[in-house]
């Protein structure tokens, strides 16, 4: 087999594997976020500022998660381009 054909296939396989695992992690994290948000809403003793901090942390986490995903996708694309 020609390496120029095998390596891009391996990269695409690894990309599919990463995407599947990443989506599973995203779904889990979104569920945990929903639970945390529900707990914050039910906690009457929690000051509003704490709820805002929780919300900003969740937003920052999602932004970082999306940035990470885009960097990995870019890396996979560069890997495929190297062997074309």
GIZI-V212085 format. One line per field, one symbol per residue. phi: phi as a letter, one per 40 degrees, with the letter a starting at -180 (. if undefined). psi: psi as a letter, one per 30 degrees, with the letter a starting at -180 (. if undefined). burial: I if it has 16 or more other ideal C-beta (glycine too) atoms within 10 Angstrom, else O. A space follows every 10 residues. Layout:
# GIZI-V212085
phi=???
psi=???
burial=???
This chain:
# GIZI-V212085
phi=.ccccccccc cccccccccc cccccccccc cccccccccc cccccccdcc cccdcccccc cccccccdcc ccdccccccc ccbc
psi=kkefeeeeee eeeeeeeeee eeeeeeeeee eeeeeeeeee efjffkleee eeeeeeeeee eeeeeeeeee eeeeeeeeee efg.
burial=OOOOOOOIOO IOOOIOOOOO OOOOOOOOOO OOOOOOOOOO OOOOOOOOOO OOOIOOOIOO OOOOOOOOOO OOOOOIOOIO OOOO
